[in-house]
Amino acid sequence: MSRRRFQTRALGLAIWLAAAGCGGGNSPEREVFAARISSADELLSGRMTRGRIGDYKIWNRHVSFVIADSGLVDGYGRYGGRVVDADVTRAPGEAGASQLGDLFFGFNQRLFEPASAEILSDGSDGRAAVRFVGRDALFAWLASFLGDIFSMDTIECEMRVTYSLGPTDRTLRIDIELQNRSNQPRRIDMMEAALIMGDGLESFFPGAGFDKEQQYGEFPLWAGMGERLSYGLLGEGPLDMIFTYSNIAFGTYPVQDVPGGGTLTLTRHLAVAEGGVDRVQAILRDPAEPFGTLSGSVQADAAALSEGLRLHVLSEGKPFSVVRASADGTFAAELPPGSYTVIAKAHGHAPTEAQTVEIAAGQTTQFDATLPTATPVSVEVTSGGQAVPARVGFYSLDGQAKNLLAAYFGEETHEGGAALTLYLTDGRGQGALPPGRYRAVAMRGFEYEMDRQEIELGAEPKALRFDLVKAVDTTGWVAADFHLHAQYSPDSSVHPLRRVATALAAGMPILAVTEHDTVRDFRAVVESIPGASDWIFPLTASEITTYYYGHFNAWPLTEKPDALNHGGIEWFDTPAPALLARMRDSEDHPIVIQVNHPRSESIGGYFSAVGLDILAGTYERADWWSEDLDAIEVFNGTCSNGNREEVYDWFAFLNRGYRVAVSGGSDSHQERVGIPRVYLPSPHTPSEYQEQESVTAVKDLKTFVSCGPFVRFSIDGHGLGETVPLSGALDIRVRVEAPSWMSFDEFRLVRNGEVALRKSAAEWTAGAGGVRCDEVLSDTPAADAWYVLEVKGTGTLSELGGEPPYAITNPIFVDADGNGRFDPPLPKFQPR
């Protein structure tokens, strides 16, 4: 026996010896298993898994699946009895790769809610099966935003879902039985499939590829490709995709009728395989369909082989499949007979020239190619002689960067249209680019000058050094982005390490990752990056994402790993006043509640939902109205130079006596971070920072929002959020600091919602260093007033973004009548 054959058999035996341990008492001669999970080492592992002790596991030598037990489970599918993790079966100690997202089915806007579960067969008879029995229940997530359009009534069906696996199967068979409780036939118009695939798993549909904007209409199957695995789902007919947003896809299978007093059985198959989309397509192919084989190798440099080569197979110019090559560049893929175009690609490299291949049934077609070489680049960024976290972007000077492809390929993209973006956590990094001319730009947020270099890459590696000059003195202040997402949100695939790296590179000391409806503590992630704790402090937060009346951020929260959604705040069937109270009651310490994008109707805007009319001073939905807010996210993803409806909403709140802070956040689900950002006063470094400092700063209105400039604003020596007793003309101090790459139009002093004073940037008195404006003004209000400073810019934020610089502060109040308080000019909002 050869050494390789011996190793293969030994590995197989090791897998089965390990498999026999799950659930106890299994024999290694068995070839398929079903058991209830009793210990953590029986769970699957991967980038993000959801299985828990007490769930069910079903597996053979090829594939393994975890099915959630009855009861409530994490995610928007809400109920158990569904697959939560899937991987190929691995040897003991081998790192898992499960990357399956939230996959579940609906029936006329109803979900399956299991009441019981049993193992029908543990595999000893040659097939493993687990059955869940229950009935239809409210699809709460869908009902929250479509309940006024579609019926949410019961379908009057008992339901059974059976998961089964044979010894050689590579798909999990899912049999769904709907038993009609009435004597009247029941039509299921909407056979829904929800594919909420964040966590780095990207949905692929033949004909549309990875391009979300093209993923509409009928497709033969769904596929998803992750870092190592691919998944595939085949139903009882074509899947008609009706909604795709970010990583959330929603489709329907053909209409079905459940006969009166009878049963309808639906059969679906879930495949998982190591490699590309071609693997699951081959597994799910009708055995009667002919196929041929595409085989060959791609010659590439060591970096490309290490990172991984992908071959894109196009049919009639549209995406058909994706093949992953082995570490040596070889590959083999089964394809239906036909003519295809093949392109090979690796990160940082230009693709191979497109080649046409003909696949014939039962035949092997040879395809060989050589990937264009890429030039290694290494960078080092310092400031004041110290290595600093930074972002370095490379922008092609030769037109479209050669390594960037159309969206349907699902290949690399980089922030701001760069050919390559590096996020350096310690000031050092490396990458690769096709030879050519580039502008390399090192940057570190708003407080530093940028360092730009024009370079030409040839065949030899290139080493670059950058030095960033800090132009703005922010002593006594820290910056935060209070609205960020990463892989624990269903519509984001940003890895936690990547999210921390982007914040470090943006020069943002406070990191608040506000995942949708779950609570995640990023401290361990920060601590896993050497030196990161010296630069950044993670706040544990969450975005409570109701689709009834809007979204709310809350912080600081406590992750509870054993609780549903890790302690996420339950919002289904809860009016806003009760929800906000529940948010506060969830912690034994003060928290901030921020209303997010309050006028964004399409994604949940609270002010729009309650019918707030700021001119009339009224709101329509008294049952949803609550004044228990600490901050308003006036700026979401952009400052728009202050031209936002929410600015006037916030002014109206101040005029009616609400002490609620202006806030902003990037709401980034991608890599961009810190635009806008919020500055908070603090004497501490990130390693010394205390989370309650952020609560105090927001509640006391000590913060300001910036899309660029750093500002200082005082009246008679009083700062933001304070009340000034009027004793004569007010002494108003304005300072604007910014690096040289920002341009400005004017600053404005807003008094009770109206511009009281303004000064053109051409007339500003500059100071030393980055001080662009240092002015003293005066004003004498006739009655109690509040003042905010607003700074408007021109041009763009250069490589950081295409919008003008902008900033606005929280108010300083003036007590003109001497009664020791600010008396608002208007009454509180009232119901109409």
N, C-alpha and C positions, 0 to 999 in steps of 0.2 A: 504494500500500500504506500503511495507517495505521501510525503510530508504534508502537502496541501490537502489531500483527501482526508488524511488523519485529523488535521486541524479542523476541517469542516465538520467531520462527524463528532469530534469532541465538543465543538461549539454547540452543535445541535443537542447533544446529550446534556450539556450544562444548562441550556435553555429549558429543557423539559424537566430536569431535576429541580430547577428554581420554580417553574410553573406549578409543579406538583405541590409546592408548599402553600399556595394560596387557598385558603379555606380549609386546609388540613385534610389529611387522609386520602389524598389523590395518589394515583399510581403513575409512575413515569411511563408505563406502556400506553397510557391514554393519549389521544391525539387532539382532543378538544375539551375545553373546560368551561364551567360556569360556577361561580362562587360568590358569596357575599364577602366584601372586603372587611377584614378584622384587624389589620395593622397597617401602619403608614407605609411600610416597605412593599406592600402589595399594590399601592397606587401607581399610576403612570406618572411620568415626569416630563417636563418640557418647559418651554419658555413661559407658559402660563397654563396651569391646569386647575380644574374645578372639582375634581373628585374628592370625596371624603370617606372616612371610615363609616361603614354601614351601607355604602353604595354597592352596586353589583358589577362584577367583572366577568367578561366572557372573552375567551381567547383560544387561539391555536398556535401552531409554530410560526405562522406568518403575521398575524395581526392581533391586536388587543384593543378592547373597548371597555370604557367605564360608563355605566348607566346610573344616573342619580336615583336614589331611593325615593319613595313617595314623600310628599310634603313639599314645602317651599324650598326653592334652590336659588342660587345666585343667577343674576341675569334677568333679561326682559321676558324670557319664556315662563318664568315665575314658578312653574310646577315641575316636580320630578318626573321620573319615568321616561327620560330622554337621554341621549348620548351626550356626555359632557367632555370626555377625553378619548382620543384615539391615536394609536401609534402602531408601528410595526413591532412585532415581538422581539425583544432584545435580550442579549446575554446578561447575566448578573453583573452589576457594576457599570454597565454601559449607559452612558447618558441618554435619557429619553429626548424625544423631539415633538411631543404632542403640542399641537398648535390650533386645534379645532376651536372655533368660536362658539357663539350662541346659535345653535341650530334647532329649530322646532317647527311644528306644523300647526295650522289652524283650520277650522271648519266653519265657514260662515261667521268669522270673527269670534269663534269659540276655541278654547284650548282643551287638551286632554288633561284632566286632573285625576291622577291615580289615587285610589283609596287603599290598595293592597298590592303586594308583589310576591311572586313565588318563583323558585327555580323549577321549571317543568322538567328539565333534564340537566344533570351536571356534566354531561358528556360521556358518561360511562356506556351509554347505548350507541355511541357514535355521532351524536349531535347534541350540542348544548343549546339550551333555550331558557329565557327568562321572560315571564309574562307579568304585565301590569294590568290591573282591572280598575275601572273608575267610570267617570262620566264627563260630559262637557262642562266647562266652566268659563267664566268671563275672561276674555283676552284683554286684561286691564290696560296694558300699554297701548294697544290699538284703540280701545274704546275711549281713551283719554283725548284723542284728537280726531277720531273718525266716528265717534258714537252718535253724533248728530247727522251723519250721512248714511251710515249702514246700520242695519238691525244688529243688535247685540243679544237678541233673545236666544234662549236655549234651543238646540236642535233636537231635544227630546231623544237623545241616544245614550244607551249604555256603550261603553267603549272598552276594548281590550287591545293592548299593544304587545306584540310578542317579538322579542329579539332572538334570532337564532343564528348559529354558526356551525358549519361542518368542518371536518378535520383538514380539508385542503382549501377551504374558502378563503378568498381575499376580500370579500365584502360581508358586511353585516346585513342580514336580511331583516327587514322591518315590516311586519304584518300588522296592519291597523284594521280592526273590525269595529264597525259602527252598527249597533243593533237598535233598530227603531222601536221605541217604547209605544208608539201609537200605531193605529191601524191605517193611518193615512201615509202615503209616500212622502218622503222628505227630500227635497232637492238641496244639494250642497253646491251653491253657485260659486262660492269662493273656497277653493281647496288651497289654502295658503301655505307657503313655505317661507319662513323667515331665516335669512342667512346673515347674521350679524357677525362679521368676520374681521375683527380688529386683530390685535396681537401679532401683527406682521404677516398674517395670512391674507393674500390678495385674491379676490374672486376673478375667475377666468370663464368666459363664455365663448365657444367657437363662433367665429365671425366678428365678435366684438373685442376679443382679447381682454386686456386689463383696463381698457378705457371705460371709466364709469359713465361717461356721457353717451356711450354707444350700447350700454348694457340694458336695452329695452327690446321688447318683442319676444318671440318664441325661440327657445333654445332646446336642443336635445337633452342636455344635462348641465349641471353646475359643476365646476371644478374650482378648487382653491389651491394655490401654491404657496408654501411657506419656505422657511430657511432650508429645511432638509426634506420635508414631506410634501406630498400632494394628497388632496382629498377629492372625491367625486361623489355626486348624488344623482341617482337615476330613479325617476318616478314612473307612474303608470301612463305617462304621456309627456308631451312637451311641457316645459316650464315657461310660462308666459311672464316675463319680468315686467312689473308695472311701476316699480319704485327702486331707485338706486341713489344713495347719497353717501359719499365717503365710503366706508366699509360696510354700510348697511344696505342689504339687497332684499327685496320683497317681491315674490312672484306667486303665481297660482298654477295649479294643475287643472286638467279639464274638468268640467262640470260633471257631477255624479248624482245619481238618485239612490236613496236608501228605500227599498220597498217597504210598504206598510207591514209592520210586524216582522220584517225580515232583516237580513244582515247584508251589509256591503263590506267587502274586504279589499283593502288597498295594499299593494306590495311595493316597497321601495328598498333600494340598496345603497348602502354607504360604504365606499371604498377608501382605503388608505394605503399609500405605497411610498417607499423611499424613492426620491427622484422627482422628475418633472411631471407635468400634466399628462404627457403621453402614457405614463404608467397606469393612471386611473382610467384613462380613456380605453386602454387595451383591456383592463379588467372588466369594465362595464360594457364592452362591446358584445353584441349578440354573437354567440358562438357560431351561428350559421353564416355570419358575414365573412367574406374573404379578406385577407390582409397580406401585405408584404412587409419586408423589413428594410429599414434604412439603417445602414451600418457604416462605420468609418472612424476617423479620428480628426481632431483639430490640433495642429501644431501651434503652441503658444509659449510665451515666456513663463518663468516659474511663478511670477506673481499672479498671472491669470489662471494658471492651473490650481494654485493654492486657493484663490478666491472662489473659483468655480466657473466653468464655462456653460453657457446656455445656448441651445440651438432653437431658433424660432422657425416654425414650419408654417408657411402661409399657403392658403388655397385660394386661387383667383384673387390674389392680392390682399386677402383678409386673414387674420390670425386663425390658425387651426389647432396648433399644439405647441408645447414647449418641451424640449428634451434637455435633461441635465447630463452632461458628460461626466465620466469618471475622473479621478484625480490625475490620470495620465492622458486625458483628452480623448479617450475612446468612448464610443457610445453605440447603442443599438436601440431602435424604436420600431414598434409595430404600427403601421399606418394602412388605412384603406387604399385600394388601388386608385391611382390618379396622378395628376401632375402637381408638383409642389415647388415652392420657392423656399430656400433654406438660407438663413443668416445666422452666423455664430457671433456671440458677444460675451465680453467679460467686463467687469467694472473698471472704469478708467481707460478702456481701450476703444478704439474705433471698431465697428463691426467688420466682418468679412464682406466681400462683395456678394451680392445675392446670386445664388446659383439655382438653376432649375433641375429638378430630379423627377424621374418617372418611377412610380411604384407599381409593380405588377403582382398579382396574387400569387402567393407561394414562392416569390422570388426575393432575393436580397439585392438591394441597390447600394453600391458603394459611394460614399461621399467623404471626400477629404478636403481640408482647407487649412490655410495658415492665417492665424489671427494677426492683424497688424500689431507691431510692438508698441508699447507705451513707455514713456520716459519716467523713471522714478524721480519724485521731487521730495525733498525734506525741508522742513521749515523750523525756525527757532524765533520766538518772539519774546522780547524783553521790554521792560520799562524801568528806567532808573537803575539799570544794571541788574535787575531781578527778572527772572523768567516769570511770565504772567499768563494766565489763561487768556485765550484770544480766539478769534475766528479769522481764518485766512481764506479768501475767495479768489479763484482764478477765472478770469473772463476772457474769452477768445477774442483776439483782434483780427481773426481771419474769417469772420462771419460765424455761422452756426457751428458750435463746438462739435467736433467729429464724433465724440463719444456719446452724444445725446441723441435719442431716438424718439419717435412718435409715442404718444401715451399708450397706445394699445400694446406695445411691446412690454410694458411694465418694468422697464429698466431704470437705471439711475436717473434721479432728478436732484437738482441742487438749488438751494435758496437763492432767490434773486436772479435766476437764469444763469448762474455760474456753471462753468464746465466742471468745477470741483470746489467743494467747500470742506474745509477741515475745521473741526472744533477741538481746540487744544486745551486739555485740562491742566497741563503743566507747562505750557509754552512750547511744546515740541510735538511734531507730528510728521507724517509722511503720507504720500499718495502717489498716483500715477496719472499721466495725461498723454494723449497723442502728441507727437511732435508738432510744433507750431508756435505762433506768437500769442502771448497772453499778458494781460495786466493782472498782477498779483497784488492783492490789497489785504493788509492786516488791519484789524479793527477790534475794538473792545468797548462796544456800547457808545453811549452819548458823551462820556466824560473825557475821551481821549482823541487826540489827533489820529488820523489814519496814515499809514505808511504804504505808499504805492510804488510798485516797481514794474517796469515793462521788461519782459524776458522773452527769450526765444529758446525753445526746447528742441534739442537735436536727439541724438542717440544716447548721449552720455547723461548719467544722473546729474541732477541739479540740486544744490544746497543753497537755501536762501535764509537771510537773517533780516529781521525787522525790529525796529525800535519804536515804541509807542510813547509819545509824550502826553502826560496827563495835563489837560488844559483847564480842568474845572476842579476847584477845591470843594469837595462835598463833606468835609469834616463835620461830624455830628449828625450825618444823615445816611440812610441806607435805602436802596431801591428794591422794589418788589413788583412782580407780575402776579396779580391776584386772580388770574383766570388762565389756566394752562391745562393741557390734557396730555396723556401718554397712553400706553397700551391697555390700561385697565378701563379706559373708555371704549365703548363699542365702535366709535367712529374715528379712532386713532390707532396707528401702528407704531408710534414712536417708542422705542425701547427705553426703559427707565434710565439706563446708563447714558443713552443718547440725550434724553431730556435734561439730565443734570449737566451734561457737557455743554449743551446749547446755552443753558443759563449761566454757567461759569464763563463761557466765551463772551457773553453779552454784558459782563461786568455787573451782574445782578445778585446782590448778597442774600436776598430772601427769595426762597423758592416755595411757591404754593401751588402744588399740582391738584387741580380741582376735578377729579375724575367724576364722570356721570354716575350718580346714584350708588357709589361705593366709596369707601374710605381707605386710603392707602398711605402708609407712613413711608416716606422716602429716606429716612435717616440711615438705614442700612445701606442703601444705594450710595448715598453720599460718602459714608464711611468706607465703602469698598474702593473708592477712588483715592489713591495716595495724595494727601495734602488738600483734598477738596474741602474738608471741614474748616480750614483756615479761610476759605473764600466764600462759603455759602452755608446758609442755615435753612433747613427744610421745615416749612409749616405743614402740618397735616390738615387737609381741607377736603371739601367735596362740593360738587355742583348737584343740587337737588333739582332734577330735571322733570318737572311736571309738564304735561302737555295740555293741562286744563287752563292754567293761568300764569305760566311763566317759569323761569329758572332762577334759582337762588344759590349763591355761594355761602358756605359757612366755614369758619375757622376760628381757633384751632380745635380740631376734633381728635378723637382717639380711635385708632384702628382696632377693631375687635375681630381677630382672624376666625374665631369660632362662630361668630354671629352671621346672620344672613347678610350677604353683600358686604361682609367685613365691617358691619356697623353702619351701613348706608341708611339714610333716613327714609322711611316708608312714606310715600305720598299718595298712593292710590286711594280714591274715594275720601279724600281729606280736604276740607276747605282751607284756604290760605291762613286764616287766623290760627286754626288748630295746628297746621303744619309748622308755622313759625314757632309756636309755643313748644311743639315737639322737638324742634331743632334745639332750642335753648335747654330743654329738659334732658336732652341726650348727654349733656356734660355737667360736671359739678364745678365748672369754672366759667367765667364770662366768655362769650363768643361774639364774633361779628357776623351779622346777617346782611348780605349784599344782594340787592335785586339786580339781575343781569339783563343786558340788552332789552330794557323795558318797553321799547316800541317795535321790536322785531317780531311782527306777527307770525311770520313763517316758522320761526324756531322757538316761539314762546316769549311773548312780551307782556309783562304784568300790567303795565299802564294801559296798554291796548285792550287786554283781556277784561279789566275791570271797568273800562269805558271812562277813563280819567279825562276830564275836560278842564284844563288848567285855566282857561279864560273865565269859564263859569264858576270854577271852584267846586266842581261836583264830580261824583263817580256813580256809575250805573249799578255795579254788582256789589251790593252791600255785604252779601254773604262771602265774597272773596276779598273784601277790603281789609287791609291791616296796616297800621302805622308803626308796626314793630320792626322797623328797618334802621340799620346803622349806616348804610352806604348805598349809593345809586351808581351802577356802572354806566356812567354817561358816555364813556368812550370804549367801544368794543372793537378790537382789531385795528382801529385807526383813530386818529384825532380829527381828521377832516378839517384841520385848521379852525376847529371850533364850530363849524357849520353843521350842527346836529340838533335835531328836535329835542333830544334829551337834555341839552344844555338849558333850554327854556323850561323844561320840566323841573330840573333841579332848582333853577331860580325861583320857580313858583313855590316849591317846597320851602325854600328859605323865606320867601315873602309871607308865608302863612305860618311861620313859627316852628317849622320842623328842623331840628338839629340833625341833619343827615349829611354825611360826607360825600363829596364828589369822589369818584373812583374810576378806574379804567384797567383794562387788561387785554392782552393779545387774543385771548380765546383761541390760542394756537393748538391745532390738532396735527400740525406738521412741525418743521424745525424752527421756524421763525419764533422769536420770543422777545418779550420786553418792549414791545411797541403796541400800545402805550405801556407805561410803567408808573408806579406810585412811589413817591419819595416819602419816607417816614423819619422823624427825628429819633436818633439813638446815639448814645455815647459809646456803644459797644461794637466790638468786632463780631463777625459772624460766629466765631467759636464761643463768644460770651453772650450772645443774644438770647433773650428770653421771649417765648412766644406771646406772653401777655403784653409785651411792649407794643406789638402790632394792634392789639385790641384797644389799648388805651389811646394810641395815636389816632386811630380811626374814629373812635367814639368821641374824642375831644376835638376832632376836626383839625388836627395838627399836620395834615398831609397835603400834598399837591400832586397833580397828574402831569406827566410830561411825555411828549413825543419828540424830545430833543433837549431843550434848554433846561438848565438848573436855575431856579429863581429863589430869591429871598425877598420877603415882603413884610413890612411892619408899619404900624401906625402908633405914634407916640410911644415907641419902644415896646409895644405889645405885638405878639405874634399871632399866627393862625389859630383860629378857634377862640381867641380871647375877646373880652369886652373892654372897650376903652371908654372911660368917662370923658365927655366933651368939656373942655375948659378953654376953648378958643379954636383958632385955625389948627386943623390936624397936621401933624408932621408925618408925611407919608414917604417911606423909603422903598425904593425899587431897585433891585439888582438882578441882572440877567447875565448868566455865564454860559458859555458854549465854546466848543472848538471852532476853528476857523472855517471848517467845511459847511457850517450852517449859516444861512442867511435869514434876515428878519425884515418884517414890514413895519410893525409897530407894537407898542404895548398899550393896553387899555385898562383903566380902572372902572369897574362896574359897580354901581351903587344901586342897591335894591332892584337889580335887573336891568338898569339902564346905564349906558356909557356916560360916566361923569367926566372923565379926563382921558386923553389919549395923547400919545407922542410918537411921531414917525421915527423909524430907526435911523434915518438920515440925521436926525437931531439929537440922538442919544449921546451922552457923555460916557466915553469908555474909560475903563480902568486898566490896571496892569494884568498881564497874562490873558486868561480867557474871559475877563470881565468885559462884556460887550456893552453893558449899560449900567450906570450907577447914578441914579437920579433921586432928588429930593423934591417933593411936590407938596401942595397944601390944598385942603378943601374944608368947607364948613357946612355940614348938613343941617337942614332946618329941623329935622326930626330924627328919631332913632333910625339907624341905617346899618346895613352890612355892605362890606366892600370885598371884592375879589380882584385879583390881578390876573389878566389874560395877556399872553404873549403870542403874537401871530407871526408866522414866518413866510418866506418865499422860497421858491425852488423846491428841492427835495432833500431827503436824508441821505443822498448819495447812495453808496452801495448797501446801506442799511434799509432803504425803502424809498418808494416813489412819492411820498407825501411831504408837505412842508413841515418844518419844525413848529411846535406849538406847546404851550403849557397853560395851565389854569390852577389857581390855588383854591383852597377852602377859604371861607370868609373870616374876616375880622369884623366884629360887631362894635357899633358905637352907640353909647347911651347918651342921647342928647338931652333928655328931660331930667336926668339926675336921679331916677328912681332905682338905680342899681342894676338894671337889667335892660335887655333889648326887647322892645315891644314891636312885634311884627306889624306891618301896615295892613295885612289882610287876615281874615279869620281862617280857621282850619277848613280843609275840604269837607264837604257835606254830601250825603246821598241825595240823588235826585229822583 
